[in-house]
Amino acid sequence: MGSVEIVETELEGVYIIKNHVFNDLRGTFTKIYNEDLFNKFSICTDFKESYYTVSKKDVIRGMHFQKPPCDHNKLVYVPKGKITDVILDLRQSSRTYKKFISIELSDSNGYSVYIPKGLAHGFKSLMDDTIVVYQVSTVYNLEGDSGVRWDSFGMRWDILNPIMSDRDKSFNTADKFNPLW
């Protein structure tokens, strides 16, 4: 079985995890989680909830986060389909405050991304029926649920008519965000 590579990003504490995708005549096998390896990089290994979304092509979800004390670390991966994953740093004390990165996650590259507390997360689905799985370190809390408007921080989504929820369209812009971390 091939090795996993963990890559630091310009956002402190955000890691791209390049999982090995093993292919044979039966299909594919990808290991997403290895406690020993995660501990070596101080990545959270105590997940409390797991869920997934299924999205059509041109869906944008985000930019979401949970406010303290319900904030959580998040591991995100795509077992089917392809997305442009976007992470925005909302930690005022961070040298990359209000900076963002984007990465392609797909079933073919097998990548996952680890997102610590204090960052907003969203994505654009690049294919119909794309499945995105989230493992989070706290249980969802409605009062802690929040977000930043998807088009307010400089990300070029390259889409004219995204499919979005009214809730995601109604978030405050990044310049009106009051730091929580």
Backbone as CSV, one residue per row, in Angstrom:
resi,resn,N_x,N_y,N_z,CA_x,CA_y,CA_z,C_x,C_y,C_z
1,MET,0.856,-1.176,0.000,0.000,0.000,0.000,0.899,1.234,0.000
2,GLY,0.607,2.208,-0.833,1.403,3.423,-0.950,1.343,4.283,0.293
3,SER,2.246,5.237,0.343,2.316,6.098,1.517,1.432,7.331,1.357
4,VAL,1.143,7.941,2.481,0.352,9.159,2.548,1.322,10.320,2.734
5,GLU,1.041,11.434,2.062,1.863,12.625,2.219,1.005,13.733,2.819
6,ILE,1.492,14.362,3.883,0.785,15.477,4.502,1.550,16.752,4.154
7,VAL,0.831,17.707,3.542,1.462,18.912,3.025,0.915,20.126,3.765
8,GLU,1.818,20.939,4.326,1.411,22.191,4.958,0.961,23.165,3.875
9,THR,0.015,24.031,4.219,-0.418,25.078,3.297,0.017,26.419,3.864
10,GLU,-0.257,27.484,3.136,0.107,28.812,3.644,-0.768,29.226,4.827
11,LEU,-1.904,28.561,5.039,-2.752,28.846,6.194,-2.319,27.936,7.337
12,GLU,-1.903,28.551,8.428,-1.378,27.781,9.558,-2.378,26.749,10.052
13,GLY,-1.918,25.495,10.168,-2.744,24.414,10.685,-3.612,23.740,9.647
14,VAL,-3.663,24.263,8.427,-4.425,23.634,7.349,-3.478,22.724,6.579
15,TYR,-3.869,21.461,6.446,-3.034,20.477,5.758,-3.804,19.832,4.613
16,ILE,-3.098,19.633,3.515,-3.612,18.801,2.430,-3.050,17.411,2.672
17,ILE,-3.916,16.439,2.693,-3.499,15.067,2.930,-3.637,14.320,1.610
18,LYS,-2.497,13.967,1.051,-2.469,13.269,-0.231,-2.506,11.773,0.047
19,ASN,-3.722,11.264,0.107,-3.926,9.849,0.388,-3.583,9.018,-0.841
20,HIS,-3.079,7.834,-0.601,-2.784,6.930,-1.706,-4.093,6.281,-2.174
21,VAL,-4.340,6.324,-3.470,-5.506,5.670,-4.065,-5.011,4.402,-4.739
22,PHE,-5.470,3.265,-4.230,-5.072,1.968,-4.782,-6.157,1.501,-5.749
23,ASN,-5.762,1.241,-6.978,-6.698,0.778,-8.017,-6.363,-0.644,-8.440
24,ASP,-7.401,-1.442,-8.613,-7.235,-2.756,-9.235,-8.530,-3.105,-9.982
25,LEU,-8.653,-4.329,-10.432,-9.815,-4.705,-11.244,-11.144,-4.589,-10.500
26,ARG,-11.122,-4.537,-9.183,-12.357,-4.401,-8.393,-12.816,-2.963,-8.282
27,GLY,-11.878,-2.013,-8.419,-12.188,-0.596,-8.226,-11.054,0.082,-7.488
28,THR,-11.396,0.905,-6.496,-10.379,1.654,-5.765,-10.501,1.449,-4.255
29,PHE,-9.390,1.693,-3.580,-9.314,1.665,-2.125,-8.496,2.869,-1.700
30,THR,-9.039,3.677,-0.778,-8.329,4.858,-0.276,-8.481,4.916,1.237
31,LYS,-7.345,4.977,1.927,-7.363,5.152,3.381,-7.367,6.642,3.669
32,ILE,-8.364,7.107,4.428,-8.544,8.533,4.704,-7.948,8.941,6.052
33,TYR,-7.897,8.036,6.995,-7.556,8.407,8.367,-6.543,7.434,8.951
34,ASN,-5.490,7.988,9.571,-4.497,7.198,10.264,-4.123,7.956,11.533
35,GLU,-4.567,7.469,12.674,-4.386,8.180,13.936,-2.921,8.473,14.243
36,ASP,-2.041,7.510,14.047,-0.618,7.736,14.340,-0.044,8.860,13.484
37,LEU,-0.350,8.852,12.204,0.148,9.890,11.302,-0.442,11.254,11.656
38,PHE,-1.738,11.300,11.941,-2.374,12.566,12.319,-1.762,13.118,13.598
39,ASN,-1.517,12.267,14.580,-0.894,12.706,15.831,0.493,13.295,15.589
40,LYS,1.232,12.721,14.664,2.572,13.199,14.341,2.548,14.657,13.863
41,PHE,1.454,15.062,13.200,1.315,16.427,12.701,0.388,17.287,13.569
42,SER,0.033,16.780,14.752,-0.881,17.474,15.674,-2.226,17.778,15.013
43,ILE,-2.690,16.848,14.200,-4.001,16.957,13.569,-5.010,16.261,14.477
44,CYS,-6.161,16.872,14.651,-7.201,16.328,15.521,-7.538,14.891,15.135
45,THR,-7.663,14.051,16.154,-8.076,12.671,15.920,-9.363,12.336,16.674
46,ASP,-9.937,13.328,17.330,-11.127,13.104,18.152,-12.353,13.698,17.445
47,PHE,-12.905,12.947,16.512,-14.067,13.404,15.758,-15.351,12.967,16.448
48,LYS,-16.315,13.891,16.522,-17.567,13.649,17.232,-18.753,13.428,16.302
49,GLU,-18.630,13.860,15.046,-19.762,13.765,14.131,-19.221,13.643,12.706
50,SER,-19.955,12.935,11.875,-19.593,12.773,10.479,-20.846,12.910,9.636
51,TYR,-20.743,13.609,8.508,-21.894,13.771,7.627,-21.394,14.006,6.208
52,TYR,-22.320,13.966,5.248,-21.930,14.210,3.871,-23.011,14.960,3.120
53,THR,-22.589,15.596,2.013,-23.515,16.258,1.108,-23.394,15.590,-0.258
54,VAL,-24.472,15.660,-1.027,-24.465,15.257,-2.425,-24.883,16.501,-3.206
55,SER,-24.049,16.924,-4.151,-24.281,18.188,-4.847,-24.261,18.017,-6.356
56,LYS,-25.090,18.830,-7.010,-25.090,18.913,-8.463,-23.900,19.751,-8.906
57,LYS,-23.560,19.657,-10.179,-22.534,20.524,-10.758,-22.986,21.982,-10.598
58,ASP,-22.057,22.868,-10.319,-22.281,24.306,-10.156,-22.960,24.693,-8.848
59,VAL,-23.011,23.785,-7.894,-23.468,24.129,-6.543,-22.291,24.745,-5.795
60,ILE,-22.563,25.836,-5.091,-21.595,26.395,-4.148,-22.211,26.289,-2.760
61,ARG,-21.452,25.710,-1.841,-21.850,25.629,-0.434,-20.790,26.371,0.373
62,GLY,-21.243,27.295,1.216,-20.282,27.986,2.053,-20.517,29.481,2.056
63,MET,-19.701,30.121,2.804,-18.521,29.708,3.555,-18.936,29.516,5.024
64,HIS,-18.862,28.317,5.531,-19.429,27.955,6.826,-18.376,27.787,7.914
65,PHE,-18.819,28.026,9.156,-18.032,27.714,10.345,-18.970,27.672,11.542
66,GLN,-18.488,27.111,12.642,-19.195,27.113,13.917,-18.482,28.096,14.843
67,LYS,-19.265,28.957,15.503,-18.707,29.942,16.432,-18.334,29.258,17.751
68,PRO,-17.317,29.809,18.447,-16.985,29.289,19.774,-18.193,29.407,20.705
69,PRO,-18.418,28.514,21.615,-17.552,27.390,21.970,-17.853,26.124,21.165
70,CYS,-18.620,26.238,20.103,-19.009,25.081,19.291,-18.112,24.889,18.080
71,ASP,-17.087,25.736,17.939,-16.209,25.649,16.774,-15.534,24.286,16.711
72,HIS,-15.177,23.892,15.505,-14.603,22.563,15.364,-13.506,22.480,14.320
73,ASN,-12.691,21.443,14.496,-11.721,21.018,13.498,-12.477,20.139,12.511
74,LYS,-12.025,20.145,11.267,-12.787,19.461,10.228,-11.844,18.727,9.279
75,LEU,-12.195,17.505,8.937,-11.512,16.735,7.907,-12.511,16.543,6.768
76,VAL,-12.140,16.940,5.550,-13.046,16.926,4.402,-12.436,16.088,3.287
77,TYR,-13.247,15.226,2.675,-12.777,14.465,1.521,-13.936,14.153,0.580
78,VAL,-13.597,13.730,-0.631,-14.569,13.508,-1.697,-14.444,12.059,-2.191
79,PRO,-15.338,11.170,-1.761,-15.282,9.794,-2.244,-15.879,9.604,-3.639
80,LYS,-16.642,10.615,-4.112,-17.228,10.527,-5.452,-17.365,11.927,-6.026
81,GLY,-16.787,12.157,-7.211,-16.913,13.443,-7.868,-15.696,14.313,-7.695
82,LYS,-15.917,15.642,-7.803,-14.798,16.584,-7.768,-15.303,17.950,-7.333
83,ILE,-14.508,18.628,-6.495,-14.847,19.968,-6.020,-13.619,20.872,-6.051
84,THR,-13.887,22.169,-6.061,-12.891,23.164,-5.687,-13.202,23.513,-4.245
85,ASP,-12.324,23.133,-3.344,-12.507,23.352,-1.914,-11.850,24.675,-1.545
86,VAL,-12.527,25.478,-0.723,-12.048,26.821,-0.387,-12.034,26.987,1.131
87,ILE,-10.930,27.539,1.642,-10.749,27.735,3.070,-10.304,29.178,3.308
88,LEU,-11.026,29.879,4.186,-10.777,31.291,4.493,-10.390,31.419,5.965
89,ASP,-9.252,32.048,6.229,-8.757,32.221,7.596,-9.487,33.379,8.272
90,LEU,-10.184,33.081,9.372,-10.924,34.097,10.130,-10.301,34.368,11.499
91,ARG,-9.090,33.873,11.700,-8.399,34.056,12.987,-7.634,35.375,12.963
92,GLN,-8.133,36.362,13.705,-7.544,37.695,13.702,-6.065,37.673,14.106
93,SER,-5.684,36.750,14.960,-4.294,36.676,15.420,-3.377,35.997,14.398
94,SER,-3.930,35.460,13.346,-3.145,34.739,12.352,-2.477,35.696,11.365
95,ARG,-1.269,35.341,10.921,-0.583,36.149,9.909,-1.291,36.073,8.561
96,THR,-2.201,35.108,8.399,-2.933,34.961,7.134,-4.418,35.299,7.304
97,TYR,-4.716,36.165,8.276,-6.102,36.582,8.526,-6.741,37.116,7.241
98,LYS,-7.908,36.592,6.923,-8.707,36.929,5.737,-8.067,36.519,4.412
99,LYS,-7.037,35.692,4.473,-6.481,35.088,3.266,-7.193,33.747,3.059
100,PHE,-7.153,33.263,1.822,-7.809,31.997,1.523,-6.944,31.157,0.605
101,ILE,-7.253,29.864,0.577,-6.652,28.945,-0.388,-7.777,28.128,-1.011
102,SER,-7.479,27.577,-2.169,-8.406,26.636,-2.789,-7.607,25.442,-3.291
103,ILE,-8.250,24.299,-3.304,-7.612,23.060,-3.731,-8.671,22.170,-4.359
104,GLU,-8.278,21.394,-5.342,-9.197,20.423,-5.921,-9.146,19.133,-5.106
105,LEU,-10.311,18.698,-4.675,-10.452,17.400,-4.020,-11.316,16.544,-4.928
106,SER,-10.924,15.297,-5.134,-11.706,14.431,-6.015,-11.507,12.973,-5.640
107,ASP,-12.391,12.152,-6.183,-12.237,10.714,-5.973,-10.986,10.195,-6.678
108,SER,-10.560,10.835,-7.752,-9.386,10.342,-8.469,-8.072,10.749,-7.806
109,ASN,-7.996,11.958,-7.211,-6.725,12.309,-6.563,-6.671,11.829,-5.111
110,GLY,-7.821,11.533,-4.509,-7.837,10.978,-3.158,-7.429,11.944,-2.069
111,TYR,-7.288,13.228,-2.380,-6.863,14.194,-1.375,-7.973,14.448,-0.360
112,SER,-7.559,14.764,0.845,-8.463,15.308,1.848,-7.788,16.561,2.399
113,VAL,-8.566,17.344,3.133,-8.009,18.562,3.704,-8.427,18.639,5.165
114,TYR,-7.479,19.050,5.998,-7.734,19.233,7.420,-7.812,20.728,7.697
115,ILE,-8.909,21.139,8.357,-9.183,22.555,8.619,-9.374,22.740,10.121
116,PRO,-8.495,23.497,10.782,-8.661,23.707,12.221,-9.730,24.762,12.526
117,LYS,-10.007,24.919,13.800,-10.966,25.926,14.258,-10.538,27.314,13.780
118,GLY,-11.538,28.151,13.506,-11.254,29.538,13.154,-11.169,29.813,11.668
119,LEU,-11.524,28.849,10.862,-11.505,29.037,9.416,-12.876,28.715,8.839
120,ALA,-13.261,29.464,7.812,-14.517,29.184,7.110,-14.220,28.241,5.956
121,HIS,-15.216,27.411,5.650,-15.037,26.391,4.616,-16.205,26.405,3.640
122,GLY,-15.896,26.196,2.381,-16.922,26.060,1.358,-16.352,25.350,0.148
123,PHE,-17.216,25.089,-0.822,-16.734,24.451,-2.038,-17.680,24.697,-3.195
124,LYS,-17.128,24.465,-4.401,-17.914,24.472,-5.632,-17.849,23.063,-6.203
125,SER,-19.017,22.490,-6.491,-19.069,21.159,-7.083,-18.781,21.268,-8.581
126,LEU,-17.860,20.440,-9.050,-17.452,20.459,-10.447,-18.119,19.357,-11.269
127,MET,-18.893,18.486,-10.591,-19.560,17.374,-11.266,-20.903,17.104,-10.596
128,ASP,-21.848,16.582,-11.338,-23.107,16.145,-10.747,-22.863,14.987,-9.787
129,ASP,-23.701,14.922,-8.756,-23.683,13.836,-7.771,-22.362,13.714,-7.011
130,THR,-21.698,14.834,-6.803,-20.464,14.835,-6.029,-20.797,14.679,-4.548
131,ILE,-20.091,13.759,-3.908,-20.277,13.509,-2.471,-19.085,14.091,-1.719
132,VAL,-19.381,14.926,-0.718,-18.354,15.508,0.143,-18.635,15.037,1.566
133,VAL,-17.619,14.443,2.198,-17.743,13.924,3.564,-16.978,14.840,4.509
134,TYR,-17.601,15.119,5.653,-17.011,15.949,6.697,-16.936,15.124,7.984
135,GLN,-15.785,15.147,8.629,-15.650,14.620,9.981,-15.287,15.819,10.834
136,VAL,-16.053,16.050,11.916,-15.852,17.244,12.730,-15.671,16.890,14.201
137,SER,-14.975,17.775,14.917,-14.595,17.495,16.309,-15.629,17.938,17.336
138,THR,-16.722,18.586,16.892,-17.829,18.906,17.792,-19.125,18.545,17.090
139,VAL,-20.156,18.352,17.864,-21.478,18.071,17.315,-22.090,19.393,16.848
140,TYR,-22.761,19.364,15.718,-23.383,20.558,15.153,-24.257,21.253,16.193
141,ASN,-24.181,22.596,16.215,-24.975,23.402,17.134,-25.604,24.543,16.340
142,LEU,-26.926,24.594,16.302,-27.643,25.588,15.508,-27.256,27.010,15.895
143,GLU,-27.148,27.292,17.203,-26.798,28.643,17.646,-25.370,29.024,17.257
144,GLY,-24.508,28.037,17.081,-23.121,28.296,16.708,-22.891,28.358,15.212
145,ASP,-23.910,28.034,14.443,-23.797,27.967,12.992,-23.682,29.360,12.393
146,SER,-22.676,29.579,11.541,-22.487,30.892,10.941,-21.744,30.761,9.627
147,GLY,-21.474,31.912,9.014,-20.752,31.897,7.755,-20.382,33.285,7.286
148,VAL,-19.630,33.318,6.200,-19.209,34.539,5.525,-19.667,34.418,4.079
149,ARG,-20.118,35.512,3.516,-20.635,35.498,2.146,-19.563,34.995,1.172
150,TRP,-19.947,34.090,0.327,-19.073,33.358,-0.582,-18.306,34.244,-1.575
151,ASP,-18.872,35.388,-1.938,-18.271,36.228,-2.986,-17.664,37.519,-2.428
152,SER,-17.260,37.498,-1.140,-16.837,38.753,-0.510,-15.367,38.797,-0.101
153,PHE,-14.570,37.831,-0.510,-13.185,37.816,-0.023,-12.146,37.584,-1.122
154,GLY,-12.563,37.671,-2.381,-11.596,37.621,-3.477,-11.475,36.311,-4.221
155,MET,-12.187,35.290,-3.794,-12.135,34.007,-4.503,-12.828,34.144,-5.859
156,ARG,-12.159,33.692,-6.912,-12.764,33.644,-8.251,-13.397,32.276,-8.425
157,TRP,-14.689,32.214,-8.321,-15.414,30.949,-8.391,-15.617,30.498,-9.843
158,ASP,-15.452,31.413,-10.798,-15.592,31.089,-12.226,-16.912,30.389,-12.540
159,ILE,-17.992,31.016,-12.090,-19.324,30.470,-12.336,-20.310,31.640,-12.405
160,LEU,-21.143,31.641,-13.420,-22.088,32.751,-13.610,-23.342,32.613,-12.764
161,ASN,-23.904,31.425,-12.712,-25.163,31.211,-11.994,-25.051,30.039,-11.027
162,PRO,-24.372,30.256,-9.906,-24.235,29.136,-8.963,-25.572,28.734,-8.355
163,ILE,-25.683,27.471,-8.045,-26.843,26.951,-7.320,-26.490,27.042,-5.846
164,MET,-27.276,27.842,-5.087,-26.946,28.096,-3.687,-28.204,28.170,-2.835
165,SER,-28.024,27.954,-1.548,-29.129,28.142,-0.607,-29.306,29.634,-0.329
166,ASP,-30.531,30.017,0.026,-30.786,31.404,0.426,-29.943,31.769,1.646
167,ARG,-29.770,30.826,2.540,-28.968,31.060,3.751,-27.542,31.443,3.378
168,ASP,-26.912,30.691,2.478,-25.534,30.993,2.097,-25.426,32.348,1.402
169,LYS,-26.436,32.727,0.659,-26.432,34.033,-0.009,-26.606,35.180,0.981
170,SER,-27.162,34.897,2.157,-27.498,35.959,3.116,-26.402,36.261,4.144
171,PHE,-25.325,35.500,4.162,-24.265,35.750,5.134,-23.674,37.150,4.951
172,ASN,-23.152,37.720,6.035,-22.448,38.992,5.961,-21.159,38.845,5.147
173,THR,-20.708,39.940,4.595,-19.469,39.933,3.833,-18.264,39.833,4.768
174,ALA,-17.133,39.430,4.214,-15.923,39.264,5.011,-15.483,40.564,5.676
175,ASP,-15.706,41.700,5.022,-15.292,42.969,5.622,-16.159,43.373,6.807
176,LYS,-17.340,42.756,6.957,-18.210,43.029,8.107,-18.099,41.957,9.185
177,PHE,-17.199,40.998,8.977,-17.023,39.915,9.939,-16.354,40.441,11.190
178,ASN,-16.946,40.127,12.347,-16.355,40.473,13.640,-15.577,39.261,14.159
179,PRO,-14.267,39.405,14.299,-13.440,38.261,14.690,-13.904,37.589,15.977
180,LEU,-13.852,36.271,15.960,-14.232,35.452,17.105,-13.030,34.739,17.716
181,TRP,-11.930,34.708,16.977,-10.756,33.974,17.422,-9.576,34.899,17.561
